[in-house]
């Protein structure tokens, strides 16, 4: 009953538009009117190129431009796209999984990425949340023995960056350098172990972007056209009428969008509509969780529209020039998304071999991003990679947003949570544990400083820290701090051994599903069961009043408790890594932590334990975020 009771339960678009013509290009390809309309039907909030005469908002492409791009490589069939992925991906398990050592050979590289963060301002809590989650998954994979590459970095080009730099009286690169250092400092404070930090201003990244653009251009998927529409500088995107209010205000930034008319280059995303839809339908693990996949399928089902990939250098000078037309600079996604590849290509690689070098260095990757940029990673990016003849990502995980005390975070509300203030006040282990254990990853989550202190104190300071302290104290007092028996001698039917052997696979399964909240719940279920068992057995009473047999049983109880805590330390090592290491130090274990250490029987008879020291201090004192909010509101 104890074992069963202790087990953790693991959880498991906009309006369509009709494009009304069959172009000369369609005729040359021998397409029916229906097929042509299907290929021309497109959807996105980015500037759009329409094939043929179109009524309504947008622009027209000349017949000469249409004919220029009629001869294109044949589309890969939907079936071939999915078959290729199935040959290199494990079977999906419903709600989405991360490829792990359980699914593939442990020697296969594992690449996982955060978003590349936009450097218009200092890092915020949302970025820290994504990065902590990716670090947790990367640490778990390392524990399993996989060769891991965790990629993070910064997106540093664009009009918004230039404006932010000018407002600060800086050149764009100087502005970027300062913000990049703030990201690196925060990642250090949060104990983030990234393997590659890519900046989109790195020379080899700029060269790779040029190679990627050239491939897509040679495939006939990049063309020049005019467009007009409403542009939000803060979003750095064009808005459809349905995406704005009646006054053409951006709903996110609540500022008027600017009406613009420009001639730019476009990527022919509409060409890959069938491939992307087949990918989403047949590979249910590509876009996760399931709710995000449903969102993306709804977008794609309404048709994909070609999107702008450039701005004129006169309009946006801070960017990477297009190799086919240096008078235009790369616009957002061909620059930012390509960073996932350039992060894998060593500096010094020949400029015409960067893509292939990156692909051979561990690609494809798992992307972890906020749901606000899901479309670009799950739709645009696959289209770009298909055009360039490169493998698609393993999967895209779109997580939710963070709120503060139930309210959307915003400077005007005085409730923006500065992650640096939080980690300096409470430490990396506490911050990592709260956001990974308390919030269900994938859904929107709320930060409350009161709940933060309660959750961390209850799980880390009380259930684990006090348990270890009490047990080591009893061992020192009654056994001289020396283990009387090996953990392997504890019978297989011992309640704590049963619970441990249940929680280890549950924890592993949760990490593999990218559910750190469920992993933490499964791990701490073992520590809670230990506290209950210790209170029930009361070994201190046996040591005081019991006979020799009772004292021997009491000493075995202590060994079982310490062995269970050792396993808890391994299970939680990806989340509060420093605390897990302190537990190993208390248990006088000098070996580095490995997932193999989750097997029962690690502690040996005759081991001398270290003197009991708190492995986690209780969080006490005034709320630091509340103070910050009060100051911000007063100002």
N, C-alpha and C positions, 0 to 999 in steps of 0.2 A: 504493500500500500504506500509506503514511504517513497519507493522509487517511482511508482506511477504518478503520485501526487506532485513529485518534484519536477516532472518532465515539463519542459517549455513547449508551448504550442506555437509552431512556426507559421506565420501568416502566408500566406500565398497572395468649304467653309464660307467659306463665304460663298455668296451667290455664284452660280455658274453663268458662263457667258457663251453665247452662240457666235461662232465665227462663220460668216456667211459667204464664202466663195470657194471655188475650186480654181486654184492658180494655174498659170501656165506650167509651173514646175510640177504640179500634181499630174497634169496631162502627160508630160514627158515621162513620168514614172509609171504611167498606166494605172493610176489609182482611181478608184471610184469616187464619186462625190462624197459618199459617206465616209470612206477611208480618209479622204483629204480633210473633211471637217473634224474627224476624230483626232488626226495628227495636229491640226491647227488649234484645237481646243486646249486652252492653257489656263493655269491658275497659279498666282503668287502675288505677293504684295510688292514685288520689285517691278521696275520698268519693263515693259513688255514689247516684244516685236511680233506683229501679226502678219501672217502671210496672206497677201491679197487685200482688196479694198474692204475696209471695216467701218461699220457705223458705230459711233459712240466715242468714248475717251480712248486715246491711244495715238497711233501714228500709222503710216503706211510705208511699205517697202516697195520700191520700184520693180517693174517687171524685169529689168536688167539684173537687179539684185537677186530676184527669185531664180532666174535662169542660172546665175553664177553658181548657186548652191544646189542645183538639182542633182548633179552627179556626185553621190556620196557612197561611202562603203556600205554594203548591205548590213542591215540591223542584225545583231545577234538575236536568236530566238529567245523568247522568255524562258523556255525550258532549259536552254543551254546555260543561261545565267544561274539558275537555281541549281542545276546539276553540278556546276563547278563549285558552288558554295557547299553543297552537301558532301562533296569529296574531301573538303578540308574542314568541315564543321561537324561537331557532334550532334546527335539527335536532340532537338529542342525538347524541353520539359515544360510544356504549357506556358506559364507566365514569363518565361525568359530566363536564360542562364548565362553565366560567364564561363568561357572555355577554361577548364582547369585541369590539374593533374589527374583528376578522376576520369575526365573525359578523353584525354589524349595522353600520349607519351609525355612523361615528366620532363624530358629533355627538350621538348618543343618550346621555342621562345614564346613568351607572353608579353604583349605590348598593350599598355593601357594609357589613356590620355585624359587629362583635364581639358576644359576649353582653353584656347589661347585668350588670355584676358586682355580686354581693351584698356589702354593706358591713358585714357582721358582724365582719370582721377586715381586716388589711392585705392588699394584693395578693400573690398567690403565683405560682409559676412557671407553673402551668397557664394562668392568665389572661394572663400575659406571652406565652406560646406562641401562644395564639389571636390576640392583638393583633398580634404580629409578623407572623404569616401574613397577616392581613387587610391590614396596612400594605404588605406586599410586593405583594400583588395590586393594591391601590389605586395604588401607585407605578407599576407596570407599565402600568396603564390610562392613567394620566396621561402616561406616555411616549408612548403611542399616540395621544394627543390627545383622549381622551374627557373630557367634563366629569364629574368624579368627586366623590362625597360618601362619605367614610368616616365611619361612625357608631360611636361607642363611648359608654360611660356607665355609670351605676350604678343598681342596683335597691335602694331605700332603705326600703321599708316592710316590716312584718311583725313577728310575735311575737319572732322570733329577734333582730331588730335592737333591739327594745325591751329584751330581756333583756341583750344585750351592752352597751347604753348604761347600763342600771341598774347592771350589774356594775362599770362604769368610773366611776360616779357622775356621769353626764352625762344631759342630756335627749336624746331620740333624734335630733333635728335637729343638735345640737352634735356628737354622736358621728358622724353621717353626714358632716358638714362636714369633720371631721378625716380620716376615711378617704378621702373623695373627693380631698383634697389629696395624699394618699400615692399614689393612682392617677395623678393628673396629673403628679406629680413623676417617677414611674417611667416614664410614657410619654415624658416629655421626655428622660430619661436614655437611653431606648432609641431615640431619634430617630423617634418615631411621629408621623406627620403626619395627625392626624385633622381632619376638617372640622366635626364636630358632636359635642359631649359633652353627652348628655342625662342629667338627673337626674330620677328619678321623683318627687322633691319639688318640681320646678319647677312653678309655677302653671299654665302653659299645658299641661303634661303632664296634670295632674290634671283640667283641663277637657276635654281630649281623651278621657281615660278615661271621663268621664261621658257624652260624646257617643257613644262606642263602645258602652257598656253600654245606653244608651237605644235605639240602633238595634236591638241584638240583642233587647232586651226587647219592642220594638214588633213584631219579627218573630215573637214567640211562643216565643223560644228560651231565655228565662230564667224560672225558676219557683222557688217556695219549697217546701222539703221538710225532713223530719227525717232524721237519719242517726246512726249510732253506729259506732264503730270504734276502731282503735288508731292513735295519732297520734305521729309523731316530730317533736319540736320542731326538731331540727337540720336535718332534711330539709324541714321545713315541709310535710309531706304525710301523708296517711293510708295505712297499709300493709294490704294483704290478708294473709290467713293465710299464703299461700304465700311472701310476701315477708319473713317473720320466722322466727326459730328457734322452738323449742318453748317458750321462755320469753318470747316476744314481744319479743325484742331486735331493734333495727334492725341489719341485717348490715353497713351502712356505718359507723355510729357506735358499734356494739357497746354500746348503752344500751337500757334498757327503753322501749318505746313506751307512751304514756299512753292508757288507755281513756277515750274521751269520747263524749258524746251531745249533739248540738246541732241546732238548726234553722237551716238556711242556704239560700242561693239557689244554684241549679244552672244550668249551661249544657247545652242539649240537644244534645250532641255526636252522640248516636246517630242523629239526624236526617240527618247528613251522611256516614254510613258509606259509602254507594254512591259519592258524589261523590269522597271521599278515596281510596277503593280504585281508582276509575277513573283518578284522577290519577296514582297510584303505578304502575299497570299500564301506562298508555299514554304517560306522559311520563317516560322512564327517566332524564332529566337533572334531575328535580326534587329527588330526594334522593340524594346521592352521599357517598362512593363506593358501589359496587354492594353491598358487604357491609352498609352501613347501610340501604340501600333494602330489602334482604331482611329485615332485622330489623323495620323498620317495617311491611312488608307482612304479616309474621307476626303482629304485634300487631293490625293492623286486621282480618285474616282471622278472628280469634277474636271479633270484635264490638267495637263501641265503646260505652263506658258514659258516661253524663252525668257531669260532674264539678262539684265545688263551686267556687263563685267568690266566696264571701264568708265572713266570720266576724262574729259579733255584735260590736258596738263594745265591749260589756262584756268580751268575751273577748280582743279584739285592738283596742286603742284606736289603735294607730299604723298608720293606713291611710287610704285615700281612701273617703269615704262613697258608698254606692250612691245614684244619683239617684232611684231608685224607692222607696228605703227607707233613710234616713240612719241608722237604728239598726244597720245592717250596714255593714262596711267591705270594700272590694275585697280579694280574697284571691289574691295571687301573680300568676297568669298574665294576667288582664285588665289588671293594672297593669304588670307587667314587659314583656310582649310588645308592648303598645301604645307603649312607648318608641321602638320603631323608626319609628313614624309621627310621634310628637310631635317627634322629632329633626329632621324635615323641615319642620315647621310653624313659621314665624317667630313669636316672641313678639309679642303684640298682635293676632294673628288673632282674629276674632270666634269666640266659644266654640261657636257652632253650625255653623261652617264649617271647623273644624280638620281633620277627616278628609278632606274634599274638597281642602283646600289642600295637605295633606301628600301626598295621592295624585297631585296635579298637579305636585309638586316633585321628581319623580324616581322615586317608587315605581312598581313593586315593587323589592325589594332581594334581594341574595344574602346569606344568613345563614351565618356560620361559627361553629360552636359545638362544645363537647365532647360526646362521645357520651352522656354521662349526662343531658343535657337534650334529646336528639334527639326523643323522643316528643312533647314539648310544642311543639317548633317544626315538626315534620313532620306532626303530627296535630291537636293542639289548635288551633294558630294558623290553619291553613287553614279549620277549621270555624268559628272566630270570624269570619274575614274573609268567608267565604261568607255567614254570617248577616247581616253588616253591609253586604253588597253591594259589597265592595272587592276589587281584584285580589289574586291569590295571590302569594306570593314567587316570584322567578325560580327559586331553588333553595335547598336547605338542605344544607350540607356539614358532616358530623359527623366530627371528627377524634378520634384516640385519646388515651390517657392517657400521662403521663410517669412513668417510674420512675427511681430513682437507683442506679447500679451494680447493676442487675438486681433491686432490691427496691422495693416500694411505698413511696412517701414518707410519712412520718409523724413527728410530734413525738416520740412515744415511742421511735422508732428512731433519733432524732438525725440523720436524713438529709434533712430538709427543706431545699431549696435556695432561698435568698432571692435573688430576681432582682436586687434592688438591690445586694447585696453582689457579685454576679457582674459586673454591668455596671460598677460602680465600680472593680473590680480589673482587668478586661480590656477595657473599652470596648464601645460599642454595636455596632460593626461585627463584632467577634469573636463576641459573643453571638448576634447576628442570623444570622451566617453558619453557626455551628455548628447551631443548631436548625432552620434552614431547609435546609441542605445535607446534614447528616448523618442526620436523621430523615426517614423516608418519611411525608409528611403524609397523614393519614387513618388510619394505623396507630398502635399504641402505640409509644412510643419511649423510649430509655434515655439518661440523662445520666451520663457519667463524666468527671470533671475531667481525668483523664489523656488520655482520648480527645479531649476538648475541645481541649486544648493541641496535641495531635498533629495533629488535623484542620485547625485554623486555621493553625498554623505551616506545614504542608505546602502548603496551597492558597494562602493569602493572602501569607504572608511569603516563602515559597520560590518557588513556581511563578509567581506574578505579580509580587510585589515585587522579588525578586532579578533576574528576567528584565528588568524595566524598568530597574533600576539598572545592570545590566551593559551593556545595549544603549545607554542614554544615556551611560554612561562611554566606551564605544567610539566613539560618535558625537562626543562632545566632543574626545576625544583625536585622532581621525583626520579629522574633517570640520569641526572648529571648532564643533560643536553645531548646525550648519545642515543641514537636509535637502537632499541633493544632487539628488533627483528627487521627483516627486509619487508618492504611493501608487498613483494611477490608472495609472501607467506600469509597474507590476509586472505581468508577463504573466498572463493569465487562467488559465494552467495551472501557475502557481507553487503549490507544495504548500500554503503557508500561506493563500493566497487561496482555494484549493479547500476547505480545512478550514473556514475562516471562513464561506464561503457555504453549507456544510452545517450548521454549528452554529447559525447565526442562526435559521433556521426551526424547528429542533428546540427551541431555547430558548424561542422564542415559543409553540410548541405546548404546552410544559410549563407555562408561566405560565398559559396559557388553560385548561389542565386543572386548575389549582390544584395543581400538582405542583412546588413550589419546589425540592425536592430534585433533581428531574430537570432543572430549569432550571439549577441550579448545576452539575450534572454536565456538561451540554452546554456551558456556558460555559467551565468549567475544562478541558474536553477540548482546547479551542483553546490555552489557555496551556501545557498539557503538551506538545502537539504543537510549539509554538514552542520550548520548551526543548530538545526532542529535535532539532529542525531546526538550532537554533543550535549545539548540540554537534557535530552532523554536519558542518555547513558550516565551523565554526571560522574565522570571518572575521578574527579577530585574527592568524591565521597569514598570511593573504593581505595584510593591512596591513603586516606585518613583512617578508615575503619575496617577495610576489607581484609580478607585473608590473602595468602600468597597467590592463589589462583585468581582471585578477584583483582588483585593488583596487576597481575600479568595481563588479564583481559583489558584492564584500564590502559596499560601501556600500549597494547595493540590498537586500542581505539585512537590514541594519540598518533600513532604511525599512520592509521587509515586517514585521519583528518589531514595530516601534513601531506600525504600523497595526493589526496583529493585537491588540496589547495595548489599543489605543484601543477596538477593537470589544469586547474582553472587558470593559472598563470599562462600556460601555453595557449589555451583556448582564447584568452583575451589578448594575447600578445600583439595582434595587429591593431588593437584599438587604443589601450593605454600602455604602450610598449615600455616606457620607463618603469612603471609600477611592476609590470611582469618581471622585468630584470631585477628589480629590488627583491621580489619574492624569491627568485632563484638565488640571489645573494644570501638572503636570510636562511635558506635551506642548504647553504654551503655547496651549491652546484656551480662549477666553474665552466662547464660546457655551454656553448651558445645554444639558444632555444631553437628547436626543430619540431616540426609537426609529429615526427616519430615519438617525441616525448609525451604524446598523449596516451601512449600505451601504459597500462597499469604495471607498476613494478619498478619505477625509477629509483626510489630511495632504497638504500642498502643498509643492512645491519652494521653498526659500528660507526656510521657517519656522525660526526659531531656538528650539531647545528650552531649557527651564529647566534649571538646574543639578540634577543628580541628587540626590534626597533620598529616604530610605526612605518609601514610602507606607504601609507597615504594619510596625510593630515586632514582632519575635518575642515570643511569650509565654513568659516564664521566671519562675523563682522558685517559692516554696512554694505549695501548693494552698490557696486561701482557703476553699473550701467544706469541705474536710476539717478545717481548723482550727475552723470554726464548728460542725461536727458534734461534734467532740471536746469543745468547751466545753458544748454542749447536753447531751451524754451525761453529762458530769461533774456538771452542775447537777441 
